Amino acid sequence: MVRQEILPVKGTRDFEPETQILRKKVFEKIEKVFRKYGFVPFETPLVERWSLLKGKYGKEAEKKLVWRFKVPFSKEEYCLRYDLTVPLARFYSRFQPPLPFKVYRIERVFRYDEPQKARYREFWQADFDIVGSDSFLADAEILNVAIDVFKEFGFSDFEVRINDRRILFGIFRRFGIKDEKTIFEIFRIVDKIDKIGKEGVLKELEKIRIEKKLKEKIKDFLTQAENSSFESLEKFEDIEEVKKVKENLENIISLVKDKQKIKFDLWLVRGLDYYTGMIFEVVVKKPKIGSLAGGGRYDELIGSLINKKIPAVGGSIGVERLIDAALELGILNKDQKTYAKVGIILLKGVKPQEAFEIAEKLRENGIEVWSGLKEYKNVVDGIKDLEKRGIDYALIIGKKELETKKFTIQNLKTRERKELTLEEILTVLKNERNL
């Protein structure tokens, strides 16, 4: 039986080298897209004050999902980051850089959720935000960034679902629901559709403390809205708010580079309280894994900290779900076990210092070199060891090689062997790297 203390905490994970190498590649690909749009990186602490996060996510999330704690030697209450957006709001409020402020970060967040497929308690998000612009141009750019990220990885069968909370606010008020808290409660229930399904959502709506007639209106509306289209909003255009928002969404969509990926979805609400306008989620048809990205406009969050209106819009890529989906689809794999291009096979009778110096010369020329810092009994044992480690080339160093200054290099995939000078070996390895 495995000792409990050597296992990671439930909902968190250890990453073996081949997984971590893959993750680094994923981060680099995502950053490549962010940088293409002029976004710059920044970072915030893992721990925030509870007083900052309180009231930003909704009662259910704050009561059940936030990692919240006190330490024995402090009177203050702290929490682990729940998302990256509220810390961004704090960061901007502190430094107030020039607007628009276009930033990104790829960092870990924590939610005390029930672990299951593609749902963890510690996970990484790749966030990208535009602070300081209320233009639909910013919304469109955020959608284009999201689309570019998924195309960068080779996803093809995905869609970007969009909506605007103000549409639902206008419609629910028309039904007679004037209390904003009740509307937010409805949003949080509808947002659970990935977890509990449509029938589960309709059952949860029964628990809301409003008149039965209103409940039935909401349920009928949501049932009809399941296969909603953008054109279906026309019957609500007599609501001034809905008419304006529809026009704004039309302007946003007109600038999206791949309009075929866009799908209007009245069921889309996003569960966090701070969203104020356009919202979106990216989903793949297969595998069934929930949304891989999401975000929207949050024009009041930053202003709530500095008493100044600062519009903002952003998105968040769920790194874990992206990786899990891409692995399942065969878009990504864990074939790479190491960064080392060549491994040293040191044979008996050779001073380790001599092999050490050769390895250093290769490294000085930009070649990643692995060395076991020991002798092998024979070449076969050395090759077997390097193959287990996923290294492509073996550099064999024995007495003969040191005397002739010609070293045996073997391609462990093709089995081809050559005797070359160190300079010639450098040329071979550098050319291979550029393929």
N, C-alpha and C positions, 0 to 999 in steps of 0.2 A: 504493500500500500504506500502511495506517495505521501510524503510528509506535507502537511497543509502549508507550512511556512515557505516551502520552495515553489508553491504555485502562485501565479499572479492573482490579484484580487478579482473577484467575479466581475465580468464585464470589461476587464482590461486584458491586454495580451502582451506576450513576449514576441519579438520578431527575430527569427533566425536570419543569418546573413543573406541568403538568396531572396527572402521576402523584403528585407531592408534595402537591398540593392534595387529591387523592383520599385519600391516606394520612392526612393530617391529619383529614379527616372521619371516617375509619375509627377513628382513635385516640379522637376525641371521642365517637363512638357507644359504643365499648367502655367508656370511662371513665364515661359516663352510667349504664351498668348497674352498674358497680362501686360508684359513689357511692350508688346507690339502696339498696344493701345495707349502707351505712355503712362501706365500706372507705376507707382514707385512703392517699395516695401517699407514697412515699419513694424514695430512689435510692441506688445503690451505684456504686463506680468500675468502669470498663471493664476494668481490669487487677487481677488478684488474685495472691497468692502461690501458687506451685505446691504448697507444703506444705499449703495449705488444701484445694485441689481433689483432691490425691492420695488415692486409695483410696475416692472417693465415687461413681465412675461405672462401675467395672468395668475389667478389664485391656484389653479391646479398644478401648474408647473412649479410655482414657487413653494408650494406645500409638499410636493412629492418628488420633484426631479432635481432641484438645486442641491449640490453638495455644499452644505452649510455647516459651519463649525465655530467653536471657540477654542482657544488654546489656554491652558491653565494660568499662564503668566500675563494675560492681557484681558482687559474688559471689553475690547472691541470684538464684534462678530464679523467673520470672514466667510468667503465662499470661493469655490473654484469656478473658473469661467464657464458660464452656461452657453454662451455664444460669443462671437467676435464683434458684434455690432454695438452693443452697449459699451464695451471697452473702447471702441473707436470713438463713440460719443464723448466719453470722458477724456480721451487723448486730445480730440479736437478742442474741447472746452478749455483744456489746460494751455495748449500751445497756440491755438487759433492761427494756423498757417494760411497763406494766401489762397483765395478761392478762384476757381474750383480746385478742390483737393482730391486728386485721383490716386487712390492707394490700394495696396493688396497685402495680404499676409496669409501664410499657411501655418496654422498652429492647432494645438490640441484643445478640445473643450470637454466638459464633463456633464453628464446627465444621469441621474440615478434611475435609469429606465430598466425595464425587465429585458435582460439580454436574449436575443434570438438572432436568426439569420439577418446579417447586414445591420444589426442594431446593437450598439455597444454602449458601455458607460463611459469609456474614454475613447475619443475618436478625433480625427483631424478634419478641419474644414479649411477650404481655400476661398477666402472672401475677397471681393473686389467691390469698391465703393466709389461713388462720385458725390462729394460733399460740396454744397454751395450752389447747385443749379436746380431750378425748378422747371427747366425746359424739358419737353418731351424728347428732345435730342439726347439727353442723358439717359432716359429710360430705354430708348432704342439702342444706344451704345452698350448698355448693360446686357440687353438681350443678345446683341451680336457677339459680345465677349463669350457669353455662355454657349452659344451655338458653335463658335470657333473652337472652344475647349473640347467639346465632344467630337467635332470633326477631326481635330488634331490627333485624337486617339483612334480614329477609324470607326467610331459609332456611326451607323447609318439609319437604323430603324428607331429613331427617337423623335419625340415631339416636345414642343415648348407650350405648356398650357398657361394661358394668361386670363386675368380677370382684374377687376378693380373693386375694392371694398366699398367705395362710395355708391356703386350701383346697388349693392345689397342693402346698404344703409337706407338709400332712397326707397327701395321696394318695401323693406320691412316697416319703415315709417308709414308708407302708404297703407299697409295692412293694419296700422294702429299701434305698433310697438314704438313708444316714444322713449323708453328708458334705454340709454346707451349700454348700460351694464348687461341688460338682457340680451341685446344684440351681440355683444362680445361673448356671452355665454353660448349663444347659438353657434357663433363662429368656431369656438373651441370644440364643440361637439361635432360639427361637420368636418373639422380638420382631422378627426379620428378615423375617417373612412378607410385609410390604409390598414389600420389596426383592427377595426371591428366590422368593416363592411357597411354597405348601404342600409341593410336591415337593422344593424346595430345602432347606426346613427339615428334612424327613425324611432327606435325604442328609447334611446337616450333623450330625444327631444320631448318625450312624454313627461319627463321629470321637471321640465321648466315650469316655473310658477307663473303661468299666464292663463288667460281664459282658453277653454277648450276650443272655441271657434278659431282663435288665433293660431293655436297649435295645428289645427287641421289645415288652415290656410298655408302655413309654413311648410308642412309636410307635402301638401299638394303641389306647391310651387317648386320645392326641391325635386320631387318626383318628375315633374314635367321638365325641369331644368337639366335633368341627367344627360340628355343628348342635345343640349342647347347649342345654338349657333349665334354668331354675332348679329345676324338679322333678327333673331328672336327678341332683341331688345327694343325693336321698333314699337311694340305695343306698350312700352313704358316710357316712350319719349316725351309724353306729356308731363313727366316728372322732370323738372328743369335740371336737377342734379344728374340724372341719368343721361339726359341729352348731351350735357357738357362733357361728361366722362366718356361717352361713346365717341364723340368727336376727337377727344384726346387720344383714345386708344387707336382710332383710325390713323391719326398722325404718327403715332409710335410705330404701328405695323407697316406704314408706308416706307419706313426707313430700315426695316429689318431686311438683312441681305438674303435670307432664305425664307420667304414667306410661307412656303409649303410646310415648314416645321411648326408654324404657329397654329394653335387650336384654342379657340375661346371656350372657357369652361366656367359656368356659373357656380359649380360646386366648389371651385377653388376659393379658399378663404385664408389659408395660412393661420396658424394658431397663435402667433405672438401678437400681443396687444399693440405694439408700437407701429404697425403698418397703417399707412394713411391713404394710399392710392393704388397705383398699378402693382399687381403681384404676379408672380410666375413660378412655375415648377417645371423641371425637365424630367421626363420619364421615358423609359425604354419599354417596348412591348414585351420583350423577353430579355432576361429572366424577370419574373414577378418579384420585384425587390423594393418597390416604393419609389419615391422621387430621388433622383441623383443630384439634383441641385434645386435651388429656390431662392426667392428674395422678393424685393419690391421697394416701394417708396415709403420712407419714414421721415416725413417733413417736420415732425414735432419732437422727436426724441432728443436731439442735440439742444434745441431751444429750451427744453425743460430743465437743462442743467445750467444754462447761462442767461436765461431770460431774454433771448434774442432769436428771432426766426432764422433758422439755418436749414434749408431744404436738403434732402439727401436721398439717394437711391443706390441700391447695391444688390449683390447676389452672393450666394455661397455654394461652392461645389462640395458635396459630401464625398471626401476622398475615399473613405472606406467602401462606400457603395459603388463608386466608380470602379475601384479596383476589383471588388467582388464580382460585379457584372462583367467587366472586361475579361477576367479570368474564365468565367463560365462560358463566355461567348468565344473564347480563344483569341481575343484581341491582344491580350497580354499573357505572358508566361513567366515562370520562375527558373528559366534555363541558366541564367547567369549566376554563378556561385561566388565569383571573386572579381576584383578589378585587375588582378595581376595578369599580364599578358604572357610572361615567361617565368618558369620555375627553374631554380638551380639544382642540378644533381651533382653533388659533391662525392667523388669516389675516394676510396682508401688511398693513403699515401700522399694526399694533397693537404697542405696547410690551410686550415679554415680561413686564415687571414687573406690568403691569395684569392679565394673565391669571394670573400667579403668585398675586396677591392674591385673585382670585376662587376659584381652586382651594383656597387656604388656608381661605377662609371656608366652603366646602363641607366640608372635612375637619374643621373645628372643630365642625361640626354632625353629625358622625358618618358622613359619606358618603365612601366610598373613591374616590379620584380618581386617574386616570392622566394624566400629562402628558409629552409627548415633549420639552418644553423647547425647541421650535423652531417656526418657521413652516411651514405647508403652502402649496403653490402655489395650491391651491383646495380647496373643500369635498369634492369627490369623492375626491381623494387622501387626505384626512384620514379619511374614512369607510372607505375600503378598508383603511387601516392599522389602525383600531380594530377592524374586523371580523376581521382576521387574529389579533388579540390576544384575541378572545372577549369584548369589552366590549359591554354592552347599550345604552348611551346615548352620544350625541355631544352635547357642549355647544359650539356654534359661537360664537366670539368674534371679531368684526370691528369696524371703525370704527362702523358703523351701530348695532350692539348696544350699544357703550359710550356712544354719544351718547343713545340712547333709554332706556337702562337696561333694555331688554327683550332677552333672549337667546334664540336659537333652540336648542331641545333636540329631538333626533330619537331616537325609538326605533328602533334598528337592526334589530330583528326584524320589527316591524309596518310600518316606514317612516313612521309618523305623526310629523309635525312640529308644534311649537307655539312661539309667541313668548311668553315669560313673564318676569316679574321673577325676580330671584334667590331671593326668598322663596317664590314660587310653585313654582319649580324644586325647592327643598328639600322642599316638601310632596309633590310628585310622586314624587321619589326615595325619600323615607321611606316613603310608602304602598306603593311597589313592593317595597321591602325586606321589608315585613311580610306580603306575600302568601304 
